[in-house]
Amino acid sequence: MYNKPEISIIIPAYNEAQRIEPTVLAISDYMSQLDRAYEIIVADDGSSDNTVALMQSLDIPHLRILKTKANGGKGSAVQRGMFAAQGDLLLFTDADNATPIEELAGLLTQIEQHNHDVAIGSRGIAGAVVENKSALRKAFSYGLNGIVRLALQMPYRDTQCGFKLFTRKAAHKLFGTQTMMGFSFDLELLYLAARFGYRVAEVPVHWHDVDGSTVDPIRETRRFLRDIITIRRTDLQGAYRQLPATTSIGEYAHA
């Protein structure tokens, strides 16, 4: 008998055949030990490798695969996963398992015991453990986070960690208003969360750098800086206030 999931875990994936299987297995093993109904959603982003076929070959309970022909960006993949999710709490996490699923416990505490609407994993606050991150990436991260705090007036030390948990209500509003579909989509989500008055907790996590990323850091840094300007301009123009969420979580057809 199928139980409606309490927790949905969304994994965006683009050409992740070399890295995603251990991640899904680790998540399945951890979640199966919890006394809570769950689902795992792999939101493929138009992969040209065998990511989808590999996921379809796995005999894992509560695993669903969302397929699309077009590559729409990480933000698009996460959004589709959120729209398809059935849980009361919705987590997205990266396919490389850089933040282990065990870190979910800290995020759950903030939402369930401290009444936050959103809990975000952070590599930039006290208590975080960061492994194998190069000096260059540390410098980039430090600089970008400083720009974010200055330009967007947000207090977070790490907006880009791919490990974020939302209540269903917050996810409905934020992902229904989201306009950015690329690498910095979660920066926009956090900006919108502040605009809508949601309570956001920044939670220290254990994170380790994993080889094999398809992200070009130089190119994405340039896009990130452009997106900061776009977010600020969009808000100053009043566009966010004119864009109520119109898409319900679960409204999209399941692929």
C-alpha positions in Angstrom: 0.0 0.0 0.0 1.4 3.4 -1.0 1.6 6.1 1.6 1.7 9.7 0.7 5.3 10.9 1.3 6.1 13.2 4.1 9.5 14.1 2.6 10.3 14.5 -1.1 14.0 14.5 -2.1 14.6 16.1 -5.5 17.9 15.5 -7.4 18.5 17.6 -10.5 20.6 15.7 -13.0 22.4 16.6 -16.2 24.8 14.0 -17.6 25.4 12.6 -14.2 25.7 8.9 -15.1 29.1 8.7 -13.5 28.1 10.1 -10.2 24.4 9.8 -9.4 23.9 6.1 -8.6 25.9 6.1 -5.3 24.0 9.3 -4.3 20.6 7.8 -4.9 21.6 4.5 -3.2 22.9 6.5 -0.2 19.7 8.5 0.0 17.5 5.5 -0.3 19.4 3.6 2.4 19.2 6.6 4.8 15.6 7.4 4.2 14.5 3.7 4.5 15.9 3.8 8.1 13.6 6.7 9.1 10.1 6.0 10.2 8.7 8.5 7.7 7.2 8.1 4.2 9.4 9.5 1.5 10.0 9.7 -2.3 13.1 10.3 -4.3 12.7 12.3 -7.5 15.5 12.5 -10.1 14.7 15.4 -12.3 16.7 14.9 -15.5 17.6 18.0 -17.4 17.8 16.6 -20.9 20.9 14.5 -20.4 22.7 13.1 -23.5 24.4 10.3 -21.6 22.6 7.3 -20.0 21.6 9.0 -16.8 17.9 8.2 -17.3 18.4 4.6 -18.4 20.6 4.0 -15.4 18.0 5.4 -13.0 15.3 3.3 -14.6 17.4 0.2 -14.2 17.6 0.6 -10.4 15.4 -1.4 -8.1 14.9 1.3 -5.5 11.6 1.9 -3.6 9.9 5.2 -4.0 12.1 6.4 -6.9 10.6 8.5 -9.7 12.3 9.8 -12.8 11.2 13.0 -14.5 12.4 13.2 -18.1 12.6 16.1 -20.5 14.2 16.4 -24.0 15.5 19.9 -23.5 18.3 21.2 -21.2 16.6 24.0 -19.3 19.2 24.6 -16.6 19.5 23.4 -13.0 16.8 25.8 -11.8 14.4 24.4 -14.3 15.1 20.8 -13.2 14.6 21.6 -9.6 11.5 23.5 -10.3 10.0 20.5 -12.2 10.9 18.3 -9.4 9.2 20.6 -6.9 6.1 20.8 -9.0 5.9 17.0 -9.2 6.7 16.3 -5.5 3.9 15.1 -3.2 5.7 15.6 0.2 4.9 18.0 2.9 8.7 18.9 3.1 10.7 19.2 -0.1 14.5 19.0 -0.2 16.7 19.4 -3.2 20.2 18.0 -3.2 23.0 17.7 -5.7 23.6 14.5 -7.7 27.3 14.3 -6.5 26.3 13.8 -2.9 28.7 16.6 -1.9 26.4 17.2 1.1 25.6 13.8 2.6 21.9 13.1 3.1 22.6 12.6 6.8 22.7 16.5 7.0 19.0 16.5 6.4 18.5 16.0 10.2 19.7 19.5 11.0 17.5 21.1 8.4 14.4 19.1 9.6 15.0 20.4 13.1 14.9 24.0 12.0 11.6 23.6 10.2 9.8 21.2 12.5 11.0 22.4 15.9 11.9 26.0 15.3 9.1 26.9 12.8 11.3 28.0 9.9 9.8 27.9 6.4 13.1 27.3 4.6 16.3 25.7 5.9 19.5 26.0 3.8 22.7 24.0 4.1 25.7 26.3 4.5 29.5 25.9 4.1 30.1 29.4 5.4 29.0 29.5 9.0 30.5 28.2 12.2 30.1 24.5 12.5 30.4 23.7 8.8 33.0 21.2 7.6 34.4 21.7 4.1 36.7 19.2 2.6 38.8 19.2 -0.6 37.7 22.7 -1.7 40.5 24.4 -3.7 41.9 27.7 -2.7 40.6 29.2 -6.0 37.1 28.0 -5.3 37.3 29.3 -1.7 38.3 32.7 -3.0 35.5 32.8 -5.6 33.0 31.7 -3.0 34.1 34.3 -0.4 34.1 37.1 -3.0 30.7 36.2 -4.4 29.1 35.8 -1.0 30.4 39.2 0.0 28.9 40.7 -3.2 25.5 39.0 -2.5 25.4 40.5 1.0 26.2 43.9 -0.2 24.2 44.1 -3.4 21.1 42.2 -2.3 21.2 42.9 1.5 20.9 39.3 2.4 22.7 37.9 5.5 23.6 34.5 4.3 27.2 33.3 4.2 26.4 30.7 1.6 23.5 31.0 -0.9 24.7 28.3 -3.4 25.1 25.1 -1.4 22.9 22.6 -3.2 21.0 21.3 -0.1 17.9 23.2 0.7 14.6 22.2 2.5 11.2 23.9 2.1 7.8 23.5 3.6 5.3 22.7 0.9 3.6 26.2 1.3 6.9 28.0 0.9 7.9 25.8 -2.1 4.6 26.5 -3.8 5.1 30.3 -3.5 8.8 30.5 -4.3 9.1 28.0 -7.2 5.8 29.4 -8.6 7.4 32.9 -8.7 10.9 31.8 -9.8 12.1 33.4 -13.0 15.7 32.2 -13.2 16.4 28.7 -14.4 20.2 28.7 -14.4 23.0 28.2 -11.8 22.0 31.1 -9.6 18.3 30.2 -9.3 18.5 29.5 -5.6 19.9 33.0 -5.1 16.7 34.4 -6.5 14.7 31.9 -4.3 16.3 33.3 -1.2 15.8 36.8 -2.3 12.1 36.0 -2.8 11.9 34.3 0.5 12.9 37.6 2.2 10.5 39.5 0.1 7.6 37.2 1.0 8.5 37.2 4.7 9.5 33.6 5.1 11.7 32.5 8.0 15.0 31.1 6.7 17.5 29.2 8.8 21.1 28.8 7.6 22.4 25.5 8.9 26.1 24.3 9.0 26.7 21.2 7.0 29.5 18.8 6.1 30.5 19.3 2.5 33.2 17.8 0.3 34.2 18.7 -3.2 33.5 16.0 -5.7 35.3 15.6 -9.1 33.3 15.5 -12.3 31.2 18.6 -12.1 29.9 19.9 -15.5 29.8 23.5 -14.2 32.4 25.9 -15.6 33.2 28.1 -12.6 34.5 31.1 -14.6 31.5 31.2 -16.9 29.0 30.6 -14.1 30.6 33.4 -12.0 30.0 35.8 -14.8 26.4 34.7 -15.1 26.0 34.9 -11.3 27.2 38.5 -11.2 24.8 39.3 -14.1 22.0 37.6 -12.3 22.6 39.6 -9.1 22.0 42.8 -11.2 18.9 41.2 -12.8 17.4 40.3 -9.5 18.0 43.8 -8.1 16.6 45.4 -11.3 13.6 43.2 -11.4 12.7 44.0 -7.8 13.2 47.8 -8.3 10.9 47.6 -11.3 8.2 46.0 -9.1 8.0 42.8 -11.2 8.2 40.4 -8.2 5.2 42.1 -6.6 3.3 41.7 -9.8 4.1 38.0 -10.2 1.9 36.0 -7.8 2.6 32.2 -7.8 0.2 30.7 -10.3 1.5 27.1 -10.5 0.5 24.7 -7.8 2.9 22.1 -6.6 1.7 18.8 -8.0 -0.1 20.5 -10.9 2.5 19.4 -13.5 2.1 16.0 -15.1 4.4 13.3 -13.8 6.9 12.1 -16.5 
